[in-house]
Amino acid sequence: MCADIPTDPPPSAAPLEIIPGLFMQVAARLAQDLCVEASRTAPLRPPFLGVLALIKANPGIRQGLCASALGFDATTFGRYVDRMVRDGYAERSVPTEDRRAVCLSLTPTGLEALEATEDELANMGDIFRQRMGARDWDRLNSLLVRFLTVHDHPLPSLAQEERLPNDTFPLE
């Protein structure tokens, strides 16, 4: 055994708890894998479906805000949007009030793609709920929303089911 590596964890800390967010990172990768598996027959993979779902909930959302809310860097997200526009799932527009911005909206094809996956995604949610128990699953989701909220992340406010039609999005 190497002498430079401590053999005992710090007092009162489990070995892996000393790495903040480690369990969230691993859980995120597992959730992504489960989403990919559950959406095998879908016309689009989970990252694209997440983008379309956020656009559906926020028609006209600015591309940069959408990227930020979903945790993408601008370049990667731009490639996703390029593909979705090319394949007819989404469209871009430039608002008259800010010619530098790009706004996103769903096309009928994009809406159909989301609707085609509703059953598969609902089944995936049911599997998560069954494995964890409904109460724990709901609590986990509440805690994740809280975690994002306390870090001023935009996703919780953009994912609200009831948004006012006149809601505006912050400038990027």
C-alpha positions as protocol buffer text, in pm:
chain_id: "A"
residue {
  index: 1
  type: MET
  ca { x: 0 y: 0 z: 0 }
}
residue {
  index: 2
  type: CYS
  ca { x: 128 y: 348 z: -85 }
}
residue {
  index: 3
  type: ALA
  ca { x: 227 y: 557 z: 212 }
}
residue {
  index: 4
  type: ASP
  ca { x: 96 y: 877 z: 46 }
}
residue {
  index: 5
  type: ILE
  ca { x: -265 y: 753 z: 31 }
}
residue {
  index: 6
  type: PRO
  ca { x: -457 y: 789 z: 356 }
}
residue {
  index: 7
  type: THR
  ca { x: -612 y: 462 z: 466 }
}
residue {
  index: 8
  type: ASP
  ca { x: -875 y: 611 z: 695 }
}
residue {
  index: 9
  type: PRO
  ca { x: -1151 y: 850 z: 589 }
}
residue {
  index: 10
  type: PRO
  ca { x: -1174 y: 1183 z: 766 }
}
residue {
  index: 11
  type: PRO
  ca { x: -1361 y: 1164 z: 1098 }
}
residue {
  index: 12
  type: SER
  ca { x: -1741 y: 1148 z: 1066 }
}
residue {
  index: 13
  type: ALA
  ca { x: -1738 y: 1127 z: 684 }
}
residue {
  index: 14
  type: ALA
  ca { x: -1810 y: 818 z: 480 }
}
residue {
  index: 15
  type: PRO
  ca { x: -1536 y: 776 z: 218 }
}
residue {
  index: 16
  type: LEU
  ca { x: -1740 y: 884 z: -82 }
}
residue {
  index: 17
  type: GLU
  ca { x: -1937 y: 1157 z: 94 }
}
residue {
  index: 18
  type: ILE
  ca { x: -1626 y: 1375 z: 100 }
}
residue {
  index: 19
  type: ILE
  ca { x: -1670 y: 1432 z: -275 }
}
residue {
  index: 20
  type: PRO
  ca { x: -1963 y: 1673 z: -306 }
}
residue {
  index: 21
  type: GLY
  ca { x: -2206 y: 1577 z: -576 }
}
residue {
  index: 22
  type: LEU
  ca { x: -2050 y: 1239 z: -656 }
}
residue {
  index: 23
  type: PHE
  ca { x: -2373 y: 1050 z: -600 }
}
residue {
  index: 24
  type: MET
  ca { x: -2566 y: 1305 z: -810 }
}
residue {
  index: 25
  type: GLN
  ca { x: -2312 y: 1270 z: -1093 }
}
residue {
  index: 26
  type: VAL
  ca { x: -2338 y: 891 z: -1095 }
}
residue {
  index: 27
  type: ALA
  ca { x: -2718 y: 903 z: -1062 }
}
residue {
  index: 28
  type: ALA
  ca { x: -2734 y: 1144 z: -1357 }
}
residue {
  index: 29
  type: ARG
  ca { x: -2535 y: 905 z: -1575 }
}
residue {
  index: 30
  type: LEU
  ca { x: -2754 y: 613 z: -1467 }
}
residue {
  index: 31
  type: ALA
  ca { x: -3070 y: 812 z: -1537 }
}
residue {
  index: 32
  type: GLN
  ca { x: -2936 y: 903 z: -1882 }
}
residue {
  index: 33
  type: ASP
  ca { x: -2863 y: 537 z: -1958 }
}
residue {
  index: 34
  type: LEU
  ca { x: -3212 y: 436 z: -1843 }
}
residue {
  index: 35
  type: CYS
  ca { x: -3368 y: 710 z: -2058 }
}
residue {
  index: 36
  type: VAL
  ca { x: -3175 y: 594 z: -2363 }
}
residue {
  index: 37
  type: GLU
  ca { x: -3287 y: 236 z: -2302 }
}
residue {
  index: 38
  type: ALA
  ca { x: -3650 y: 337 z: -2251 }
}
residue {
  index: 39
  type: SER
  ca { x: -3659 y: 546 z: -2568 }
}
residue {
  index: 40
  type: ARG
  ca { x: -3498 y: 294 z: -2804 }
}
residue {
  index: 41
  type: THR
  ca { x: -3792 y: 303 z: -3044 }
}
residue {
  index: 42
  type: ALA
  ca { x: -3843 y: 680 z: -3026 }
}
residue {
  index: 43
  type: PRO
  ca { x: -3762 y: 889 z: -3333 }
}
residue {
  index: 44
  type: LEU
  ca { x: -3518 y: 1096 z: -3124 }
}
residue {
  index: 45
  type: ARG
  ca { x: -3286 y: 1024 z: -2832 }
}
residue {
  index: 46
  type: PRO
  ca { x: -3337 y: 1172 z: -2483 }
}
residue {
  index: 47
  type: PRO
  ca { x: -3120 y: 1482 z: -2522 }
}
residue {
  index: 48
  type: PHE
  ca { x: -3320 y: 1587 z: -2827 }
}
residue {
  index: 49
  type: LEU
  ca { x: -3648 y: 1500 z: -2656 }
}
residue {
  index: 50
  type: GLY
  ca { x: -3551 y: 1715 z: -2358 }
}
residue {
  index: 51
  type: VAL
  ca { x: -3481 y: 2008 z: -2589 }
}
residue {
  index: 52
  type: LEU
  ca { x: -3814 y: 1964 z: -2767 }
}
residue {
  index: 53
  type: ALA
  ca { x: -4001 y: 1933 z: -2437 }
}
residue {
  index: 54
  type: LEU
  ca { x: -3848 y: 2255 z: -2306 }
}
residue {
  index: 55
  type: ILE
  ca { x: -3928 y: 2437 z: -2631 }
}
residue {
  index: 56
  type: LYS
  ca { x: -4286 y: 2307 z: -2616 }
}
residue {
  index: 57
  type: ALA
  ca { x: -4323 y: 2438 z: -2260 }
}
residue {
  index: 58
  type: ASN
  ca { x: -4167 y: 2772 z: -2361 }
}
residue {
  index: 59
  type: PRO
  ca { x: -4249 y: 2858 z: -2723 }
}
residue {
  index: 60
  type: GLY
  ca { x: -4012 y: 3123 z: -2852 }
}
residue {
  index: 61
  type: ILE
  ca { x: -3747 y: 3052 z: -2588 }
}
residue {
  index: 62
  type: ARG
  ca { x: -3409 y: 3199 z: -2669 }
}
residue {
  index: 63
  type: GLN
  ca { x: -3156 y: 2943 z: -2782 }
}
residue {
  index: 64
  type: GLY
  ca { x: -2894 y: 3044 z: -2523 }
}
residue {
  index: 65
  type: LEU
  ca { x: -3140 y: 3023 z: -2235 }
}
residue {
  index: 66
  type: CYS
  ca { x: -3258 y: 2682 z: -2353 }
}
residue {
  index: 67
  type: ALA
  ca { x: -2896 y: 2560 z: -2372 }
}
residue {
  index: 68
  type: SER
  ca { x: -2819 y: 2694 z: -2027 }
}
residue {
  index: 69
  type: ALA
  ca { x: -3133 y: 2542 z: -1874 }
}
residue {
  index: 70
  type: LEU
  ca { x: -3043 y: 2200 z: -2010 }
}
residue {
  index: 71
  type: GLY
  ca { x: -2675 y: 2220 z: -1918 }
}
residue {
  index: 72
  type: PHE
  ca { x: -2531 y: 2240 z: -2268 }
}
residue {
  index: 73
  type: ASP
  ca { x: -2248 y: 2458 z: -2389 }
}
residue {
  index: 74
  type: ALA
  ca { x: -2341 y: 2688 z: -2678 }
}
residue {
  index: 75
  type: THR
  ca { x: -2149 y: 2495 z: -2945 }
}
residue {
  index: 76
  type: THR
  ca { x: -2291 y: 2153 z: -2861 }
}
residue {
  index: 77
  type: PHE
  ca { x: -2640 y: 2293 z: -2826 }
}
residue {
  index: 78
  type: GLY
  ca { x: -2608 y: 2474 z: -3157 }
}
residue {
  index: 79
  type: ARG
  ca { x: -2532 y: 2142 z: -3325 }
}
residue {
  index: 80
  type: TYR
  ca { x: -2839 y: 1984 z: -3162 }
}
residue {
  index: 81
  type: VAL
  ca { x: -3058 y: 2269 z: -3283 }
}
residue {
  index: 82
  type: ASP
  ca { x: -2902 y: 2255 z: -3631 }
}
residue {
  index: 83
  type: ARG
  ca { x: -3000 y: 1890 z: -3652 }
}
residue {
  index: 84
  type: MET
  ca { x: -3351 y: 1947 z: -3518 }
}
residue {
  index: 85
  type: VAL
  ca { x: -3408 y: 2232 z: -3765 }
}
residue {
  index: 86
  type: ARG
  ca { x: -3262 y: 2029 z: -4053 }
}
residue {
  index: 87
  type: ASP
  ca { x: -3485 y: 1732 z: -3967 }
}
residue {
  index: 88
  type: GLY
  ca { x: -3793 y: 1952 z: -3930 }
}
residue {
  index: 89
  type: TYR
  ca { x: -3850 y: 1918 z: -3553 }
}
residue {
  index: 90
  type: ALA
  ca { x: -3788 y: 2282 z: -3460 }
}
residue {
  index: 91
  type: GLU
  ca { x: -3749 y: 2618 z: -3620 }
}
residue {
  index: 92
  type: ARG
  ca { x: -3541 y: 2924 z: -3544 }
}
residue {
  index: 93
  type: SER
  ca { x: -3652 y: 3285 z: -3564 }
}
residue {
  index: 94
  type: VAL
  ca { x: -3489 y: 3618 z: -3490 }
}
residue {
  index: 95
  type: PRO
  ca { x: -3696 y: 3855 z: -3274 }
}
residue {
  index: 96
  type: THR
  ca { x: -3737 y: 4208 z: -3403 }
}
residue {
  index: 97
  type: GLU
  ca { x: -3645 y: 4358 z: -3065 }
}
residue {
  index: 98
  type: ASP
  ca { x: -3301 y: 4191 z: -3058 }
}
residue {
  index: 99
  type: ARG
  ca { x: -3154 y: 4085 z: -3391 }
}
residue {
  index: 100
  type: ARG
  ca { x: -2866 y: 3907 z: -3210 }
}
residue {
  index: 101
  type: ALA
  ca { x: -3098 y: 3660 z: -3039 }
}
residue {
  index: 102
  type: VAL
  ca { x: -3233 y: 3335 z: -3179 }
}
residue {
  index: 103
  type: CYS
  ca { x: -3569 y: 3201 z: -3065 }
}
residue {
  index: 104
  type: LEU
  ca { x: -3683 y: 2842 z: -3092 }
}
residue {
  index: 105
  type: SER
  ca { x: -4023 y: 2690 z: -3151 }
}
residue {
  index: 106
  type: LEU
  ca { x: -4159 y: 2345 z: -3230 }
}
residue {
  index: 107
  type: THR
  ca { x: -4286 y: 2241 z: -3568 }
}
residue {
  index: 108
  type: PRO
  ca { x: -4579 y: 2001 z: -3606 }
}
residue {
  index: 109
  type: THR
  ca { x: -4319 y: 1727 z: -3670 }
}
residue {
  index: 110
  type: GLY
  ca { x: -4145 y: 1811 z: -3341 }
}
residue {
  index: 111
  type: LEU
  ca { x: -4475 y: 1797 z: -3154 }
}
residue {
  index: 112
  type: GLU
  ca { x: -4554 y: 1460 z: -3315 }
}
residue {
  index: 113
  type: ALA
  ca { x: -4212 y: 1327 z: -3210 }
}
residue {
  index: 114
  type: LEU
  ca { x: -4279 y: 1427 z: -2849 }
}
residue {
  index: 115
  type: GLU
  ca { x: -4627 y: 1278 z: -2855 }
}
residue {
  index: 116
  type: ALA
  ca { x: -4491 y: 954 z: -3005 }
}
residue {
  index: 117
  type: THR
  ca { x: -4268 y: 906 z: -2700 }
}
residue {
  index: 118
  type: GLU
  ca { x: -4521 y: 994 z: -2429 }
}
residue {
  index: 119
  type: ASP
  ca { x: -4608 y: 631 z: -2350 }
}
residue {
  index: 120
  type: GLU
  ca { x: -4244 y: 520 z: -2340 }
}
residue {
  index: 121
  type: LEU
  ca { x: -4147 y: 811 z: -2117 }
}
residue {
  index: 122
  type: ALA
  ca { x: -4446 y: 750 z: -1890 }
}
residue {
  index: 123
  type: ASN
  ca { x: -4343 y: 384 z: -1862 }
}
residue {
  index: 124
  type: MET
  ca { x: -3991 y: 491 z: -1770 }
}
residue {
  index: 125
  type: GLY
  ca { x: -4130 y: 720 z: -1501 }
}
residue {
  index: 126
  type: ASP
  ca { x: -4341 y: 432 z: -1370 }
}
residue {
  index: 127
  type: ILE
  ca { x: -4033 y: 210 z: -1349 }
}
residue {
  index: 128
  type: PHE
  ca { x: -3842 y: 475 z: -1152 }
}
residue {
  index: 129
  type: ARG
  ca { x: -4142 y: 523 z: -924 }
}
residue {
  index: 130
  type: GLN
  ca { x: -4183 y: 148 z: -867 }
}
residue {
  index: 131
  type: ARG
  ca { x: -3817 y: 90 z: -789 }
}
residue {
  index: 132
  type: MET
  ca { x: -3791 y: 381 z: -545 }
}
residue {
  index: 133
  type: GLY
  ca { x: -4146 y: 402 z: -424 }
}
residue {
  index: 134
  type: ALA
  ca { x: -4369 y: 693 z: -521 }
}
residue {
  index: 135
  type: ARG
  ca { x: -4298 y: 894 z: -207 }
}
residue {
  index: 136
  type: ASP
  ca { x: -3919 y: 871 z: -241 }
}
residue {
  index: 137
  type: TRP
  ca { x: -3934 y: 941 z: -616 }
}
residue {
  index: 138
  type: ASP
  ca { x: -4145 y: 1252 z: -559 }
}
residue {
  index: 139
  type: ARG
  ca { x: -3915 y: 1364 z: -278 }
}
residue {
  index: 140
  type: LEU
  ca { x: -3606 y: 1314 z: -495 }
}
residue {
  index: 141
  type: ASN
  ca { x: -3761 y: 1525 z: -770 }
}
residue {
  index: 142
  type: SER
  ca { x: -3852 y: 1795 z: -519 }
}
residue {
  index: 143
  type: LEU
  ca { x: -3499 y: 1797 z: -381 }
}
residue {
  index: 144
  type: LEU
  ca { x: -3346 y: 1819 z: -728 }
}
residue {
  index: 145
  type: VAL
  ca { x: -3570 y: 2116 z: -811 }
}
residue {
  index: 146
  type: ARG
  ca { x: -3466 y: 2273 z: -480 }
}
residue {
  index: 147
  type: PHE
  ca { x: -3097 y: 2209 z: -555 }
}
residue {
  index: 148
  type: LEU
  ca { x: -3127 y: 2379 z: -894 }
}
residue {
  index: 149
  type: THR
  ca { x: -3332 y: 2665 z: -749 }
}
residue {
  index: 150
  type: VAL
  ca { x: -3085 y: 2752 z: -474 }
}
residue {
  index: 151
  type: HIS
  ca { x: -2814 y: 2765 z: -739 }
}
residue {
  index: 152
  type: ASP
  ca { x: -3022 y: 3006 z: -951 }
}
residue {
  index: 153
  type: HIS
  ca { x: -3052 y: 2754 z: -1233 }
}
residue {
  index: 154
  type: PRO
  ca { x: -3317 y: 2847 z: -1492 }
}
residue {
  index: 155
  type: LEU
  ca { x: -3470 y: 2501 z: -1545 }
}
residue {
  index: 156
  type: PRO
  ca { x: -3715 y: 2495 z: -1253 }
}
residue {
  index: 157
  type: SER
  ca { x: -3889 y: 2814 z: -1360 }
}
residue {
  index: 158
  type: LEU
  ca { x: -3889 y: 2711 z: -1727 }
}
residue {
  index: 159
  type: ALA
  ca { x: -4031 y: 2368 z: -1646 }
}
residue {
  index: 160
  type: GLN
  ca { x: -4337 y: 2504 z: -1468 }
}
residue {
  index: 161
  type: GLU
  ca { x: -4652 y: 2353 z: -1609 }
}
residue {
  index: 162
  type: GLU
  ca { x: -4848 y: 2675 z: -1596 }
}
residue {
  index: 163
  type: ARG
  ca { x: -4669 y: 2967 z: -1755 }
}
residue {
  index: 164
  type: LEU
  ca { x: -4843 y: 3288 z: -1835 }
}
residue {
  index: 165
  type: PRO
  ca { x: -4877 y: 3357 z: -2208 }
}
residue {
  index: 166
  type: ASN
  ca { x: -4699 y: 3691 z: -2168 }
}
residue {
  index: 167
  type: ASP
  ca { x: -4398 y: 3550 z: -1981 }
}
residue {
  index: 168
  type: THR
  ca { x: -4078 y: 3687 z: -2121 }
}
residue {
  index: 169
  type: PHE
  ca { x: -3734 y: 3538 z: -2115 }
}
residue {
  index: 170
  type: PRO
  ca { x: -3429 y: 3719 z: -1984 }
}
residue {
  index: 171
  type: LEU
  ca { x: -3189 y: 3850 z: -2240 }
}
residue {
  index: 172
  type: GLU
  ca { x: -2882 y: 3640 z: -2287 }
}
